[in-house]
């Protein structure tokens, strides 16, 4: 297997090539799509998709369109999340947000374009396949990405996030938000990568448990850093969750308790893949590093 930066380099070098030709009369659309896609970021979702495919002895070249598609979906969600009607943020990845650069109308349509392009990429790719087993595996991957980015996953989590203020929240709501907003798309990244490689159900179930804990940990760290970090380090506005009375584990239980929960999630994630050999060290290292993340 490759290391994180090697997978990330593959993504960064290929991310733009999947944008179809866009009529010159709406060239601003391509400009806006590229602006947000190339603004940087950890690329954790597409990296996880490639790494999980690689782990199960799949072909990462065949997985690459799906990895880029899931980054398109993630990027669209950030564009919409930053809008005045949602989080109303001016900064993303250290740069002005899409609606600050292009206006709210173009930002909304850019997010829509990225989402639709993601599914165009995946469907175009599957139409070029001929092996029935491979087609079945690719359909499974598309289903995972579709389901977990929609009303059973990311969208549901975002709706719950914008609908619940701090004075209404409890652990059940926070769990639902963290699962939807963050964990589900990370689960989709890993499971779709395993699907593409034709991994068996035991591996998929173990890594699904791992991915869930990774997602929970990721969101808790994000919520902690919103209080403890700086805009320069994170590349986005900090202190917004407390200012806007947002529902999260830190605001309900405090930083000390959140760190305990984070440690527990890390332990559960490591336990889920404990029976696998050193090839799973990529995933173990990522989870441990996430617990200590500062930006």
C-alpha positions as CSV (number, residue, x, y, z in Angstrom):
1,X,0.0,0.0,0.0
2,X,1.0,3.6,-0.5
3,X,1.2,6.3,2.2
4,X,-1.4,9.0,2.7
5,X,0.5,11.7,0.7
6,X,1.0,9.3,-2.2
7,X,-2.7,8.6,-2.5
8,X,-3.4,12.4,-2.0
9,X,-1.0,13.2,-4.9
10,X,-2.9,10.9,-7.2
11,X,-6.1,12.6,-6.3
12,X,-4.7,16.2,-6.7
13,X,-3.2,15.3,-10.1
14,X,-6.5,13.9,-11.5
15,X,-9.3,15.8,-9.7
16,X,-10.0,18.4,-12.4
17,X,-9.7,16.1,-15.4
18,X,-13.2,14.6,-14.7
19,X,-15.0,17.9,-15.2
20,X,-16.8,17.6,-18.6
21,X,-16.6,20.3,-21.2
22,X,-18.7,23.3,-20.3
23,X,-20.1,25.8,-22.8
24,X,-18.0,28.9,-23.0
25,X,-21.2,31.0,-22.5
26,X,-21.2,29.7,-18.8
27,X,-17.4,29.6,-18.4
28,X,-17.9,31.1,-14.9
29,X,-19.4,27.7,-13.8
30,X,-16.1,25.8,-14.6
31,X,-14.1,28.6,-12.9
32,X,-16.2,28.3,-9.8
33,X,-16.0,24.5,-9.8
34,X,-12.3,24.5,-10.1
35,X,-11.9,27.3,-7.5
36,X,-13.5,25.2,-4.8
37,X,-12.0,21.9,-5.9
38,X,-8.5,23.3,-6.0
39,X,-8.7,25.3,-2.8
40,X,-6.8,22.5,-0.9
41,X,-8.0,20.2,1.8
42,X,-7.0,16.9,3.3
43,X,-8.7,14.8,0.6
44,X,-9.4,12.2,3.3
45,X,-12.5,10.8,1.6
46,X,-10.9,10.0,-1.8
47,X,-7.7,8.9,-0.1
48,X,-9.7,6.4,2.0
49,X,-11.5,5.1,-1.1
50,X,-8.2,4.5,-2.9
51,X,-6.5,3.0,0.2
52,X,-9.4,0.6,1.0
53,X,-9.5,-0.6,-2.6
54,X,-5.7,-1.1,-2.5
55,X,-6.0,-2.9,0.9
56,X,-8.4,-5.4,-0.7
57,X,-6.1,-5.9,-3.7
58,X,-8.2,-3.9,-6.1
59,X,-7.1,-1.7,-8.9
60,X,-6.8,1.9,-7.7
61,X,-6.8,3.2,-11.3
62,X,-10.3,1.7,-11.6
63,X,-11.2,3.3,-8.3
64,X,-9.9,6.8,-9.2
65,X,-13.1,8.1,-10.9
66,X,-15.1,7.2,-7.8
67,X,-12.5,8.8,-5.5
68,X,-12.7,12.0,-7.4
69,X,-16.5,11.8,-7.5
70,X,-16.7,11.5,-3.7
71,X,-14.5,14.6,-3.4
72,X,-16.8,16.5,-5.8
73,X,-19.7,15.5,-3.5
74,X,-17.8,16.6,-0.4
75,X,-16.8,19.9,-2.0
76,X,-20.4,20.6,-3.1
77,X,-21.5,20.1,0.5
78,X,-18.9,22.6,1.8
79,X,-20.0,25.2,-0.7
80,X,-23.6,24.9,0.4
81,X,-22.7,24.6,4.1
82,X,-20.9,28.0,3.9
83,X,-24.0,29.8,2.4
84,X,-25.7,32.6,4.5
85,X,-28.8,30.4,4.9
86,X,-26.6,27.6,6.4
87,X,-23.4,28.4,8.4
88,X,-22.9,31.8,6.8
89,X,-19.1,31.6,6.6
90,X,-16.7,33.8,4.7
91,X,-13.6,31.5,4.8
92,X,-12.9,28.0,3.7
93,X,-9.5,26.3,3.4
94,X,-7.9,29.7,4.0
95,X,-9.7,31.3,1.1
96,X,-12.9,33.3,0.5
97,X,-15.9,31.0,0.3
98,X,-17.5,30.3,-3.1
99,X,-20.5,32.7,-2.5
100,X,-18.0,35.5,-1.5
101,X,-16.1,35.0,-4.7
102,X,-19.0,34.4,-7.2
103,X,-22.2,35.4,-5.4
104,X,-24.8,33.2,-3.8
105,X,-26.6,32.3,-7.0
106,X,-23.5,30.9,-8.7
107,X,-22.3,29.2,-5.5
108,X,-25.6,27.3,-5.2
109,X,-25.4,26.3,-8.9
110,X,-21.8,25.3,-8.6
111,X,-22.6,23.0,-5.7
112,X,-25.4,21.5,-7.8
113,X,-23.1,21.1,-10.7
114,X,-20.5,19.3,-8.6
115,X,-23.1,16.9,-7.2
116,X,-24.5,16.1,-10.7
117,X,-21.0,15.7,-12.2
118,X,-20.1,13.2,-9.5
119,X,-22.9,10.9,-10.6
120,X,-22.1,11.5,-14.2
121,X,-18.5,10.4,-13.6
122,X,-19.6,7.2,-11.9
123,X,-22.3,6.2,-14.4
124,X,-20.1,7.0,-17.4
125,X,-17.4,4.8,-15.9
126,X,-19.7,1.8,-15.3
127,X,-21.1,2.0,-18.8
128,X,-17.6,1.2,-20.1
129,X,-17.4,-2.1,-18.2
130,X,-18.1,-5.5,-19.7
131,X,-17.4,-8.0,-16.9
132,X,-20.6,-8.8,-15.0
133,X,-18.9,-9.3,-11.6
134,X,-17.0,-6.1,-12.0
135,X,-20.2,-4.2,-13.0
136,X,-22.0,-5.6,-9.9
137,X,-19.1,-4.4,-7.6
138,X,-19.2,-1.0,-9.2
139,X,-22.9,-0.7,-8.7
140,X,-22.5,-1.6,-5.0
141,X,-19.9,1.2,-4.8
142,X,-22.2,3.8,-6.4
143,X,-25.1,2.7,-4.1
144,X,-22.9,3.3,-1.0
145,X,-21.9,6.7,-2.2
146,X,-25.4,7.7,-3.2
147,X,-27.1,6.4,-0.1
148,X,-24.6,7.9,2.4
149,X,-24.5,11.3,0.8
150,X,-28.3,11.7,0.8
151,X,-31.3,11.4,3.0
152,X,-29.8,8.5,5.0
153,X,-26.5,10.2,5.6
154,X,-25.0,13.6,5.0
155,X,-28.2,15.5,4.0
156,X,-30.1,14.1,7.0
157,X,-27.2,15.1,9.3
158,X,-27.1,18.6,7.9
159,X,-30.9,19.0,8.3
160,X,-30.6,17.9,11.9
161,X,-27.7,20.3,12.4
162,X,-29.5,23.4,11.2
163,X,-32.8,22.4,12.9
164,X,-31.5,21.9,16.5
165,X,-30.2,24.7,18.7
166,X,-28.1,24.0,21.8
167,X,-31.0,24.4,24.2
168,X,-32.8,21.5,22.5
169,X,-30.0,19.1,22.0
170,X,-29.2,15.8,23.7
171,X,-26.8,12.9,23.1
172,X,-29.3,11.2,20.8
173,X,-29.5,14.3,18.5
174,X,-25.7,14.8,18.6
175,X,-25.1,11.1,17.6
176,X,-27.5,11.5,14.7
177,X,-25.8,14.7,13.5
178,X,-22.3,13.3,13.8
179,X,-23.3,10.1,12.0
180,X,-25.0,11.9,9.2
181,X,-22.8,14.9,8.7
182,X,-19.5,13.2,8.9
183,X,-19.4,9.4,9.6
184,X,-21.7,8.3,6.7
185,X,-19.6,9.8,3.9
186,X,-16.4,8.4,5.4
187,X,-18.1,5.0,5.6
188,X,-19.1,5.3,2.0
189,X,-15.5,6.1,1.1
190,X,-14.2,3.0,2.7
191,X,-17.0,0.6,1.8
192,X,-17.2,1.7,-1.8
193,X,-13.4,1.2,-2.2
194,X,-13.8,-2.3,-0.7
195,X,-16.8,-3.0,-3.0
196,X,-14.7,-2.0,-6.1
197,X,-12.1,-4.5,-5.0
198,X,-14.7,-7.3,-4.5
199,X,-13.9,-7.6,-0.7
200,X,-15.9,-10.2,1.3
201,X,-18.6,-9.3,3.8
202,X,-16.5,-9.9,6.9
203,X,-13.9,-7.3,5.8
204,X,-16.7,-4.9,4.8
205,X,-18.4,-5.2,8.2
206,X,-15.2,-4.7,10.2
207,X,-14.1,-1.7,8.2
208,X,-17.6,-0.3,8.3
209,X,-17.3,-0.3,12.1
210,X,-13.9,1.3,11.8
211,X,-15.1,4.0,9.4
212,X,-18.0,4.8,11.7
213,X,-15.6,5.5,14.6
214,X,-13.3,7.4,12.4
215,X,-16.3,9.7,11.4
216,X,-17.4,10.2,15.0
217,X,-13.8,11.0,16.0
218,X,-13.3,13.4,13.1
219,X,-16.4,15.4,14.0
220,X,-15.5,15.6,17.7
221,X,-12.0,16.9,16.8
222,X,-13.6,19.4,14.5
223,X,-15.8,20.6,17.3
224,X,-12.9,20.9,19.7
225,X,-10.8,22.8,17.3
226,X,-13.6,25.2,16.7
227,X,-12.9,26.4,20.2
228,X,-9.2,25.8,20.7
229,X,-7.6,26.5,17.3
230,X,-7.2,29.7,15.2
231,X,-8.5,30.7,11.8
232,X,-5.0,30.7,10.4
233,X,-4.5,27.0,11.5
234,X,-7.9,25.7,10.4
235,X,-8.4,27.9,7.3
236,X,-11.9,28.7,8.4
237,X,-13.7,30.9,10.9
238,X,-13.5,29.6,14.4
239,X,-15.9,30.0,17.4
240,X,-18.9,29.9,15.1
241,X,-20.5,26.8,16.8
242,X,-20.6,28.5,20.2
243,X,-21.7,31.8,18.7
244,X,-24.5,30.3,16.8
245,X,-25.6,27.9,19.6
246,X,-24.8,24.9,17.4
247,X,-25.6,21.4,18.6
248,X,-22.4,19.4,19.2
249,X,-20.8,17.2,21.9
250,X,-18.4,19.9,23.1
251,X,-21.1,22.4,23.7
252,X,-23.2,19.9,25.6
253,X,-20.5,18.2,27.7
254,X,-17.4,20.4,27.5
255,X,-13.9,19.8,26.1
256,X,-12.7,17.4,28.8
257,X,-15.6,15.0,28.3
258,X,-15.4,15.4,24.5
259,X,-11.7,14.3,24.7
260,X,-12.7,11.2,26.7
261,X,-15.3,10.3,24.1
262,X,-12.8,10.9,21.3
263,X,-10.3,8.5,23.0
264,X,-13.1,5.9,23.3
265,X,-14.0,6.2,19.6
266,X,-10.3,5.8,18.7
267,X,-10.1,2.6,20.8
268,X,-13.2,1.2,19.2
269,X,-12.0,2.0,15.7
270,X,-8.7,0.3,16.3
271,X,-10.4,-2.7,17.8
272,X,-12.6,-3.1,14.8
273,X,-9.6,-3.9,12.5
274,X,-7.3,-5.5,15.2
275,X,-7.3,-8.9,13.4
276,X,-5.8,-7.6,10.2
277,X,-2.1,-7.6,9.5
278,X,0.3,-4.8,8.9
279,X,-1.5,-3.8,5.7
280,X,-4.1,-2.3,7.9
281,X,-1.5,0.0,9.6
282,X,-2.5,2.7,7.2
283,X,-5.9,2.9,8.8
284,X,-4.6,2.5,12.3
285,X,-2.1,5.3,11.9
286,X,-4.7,7.6,10.4
287,X,-7.1,7.1,13.3
288,X,-4.4,7.7,15.9
289,X,-3.2,10.8,14.1
290,X,-6.7,12.1,13.9
291,X,-7.0,12.0,17.7
292,X,-4.0,14.3,17.9
293,X,-5.0,16.6,15.0
294,X,-4.5,20.3,15.5
295,X,-5.7,21.7,12.1
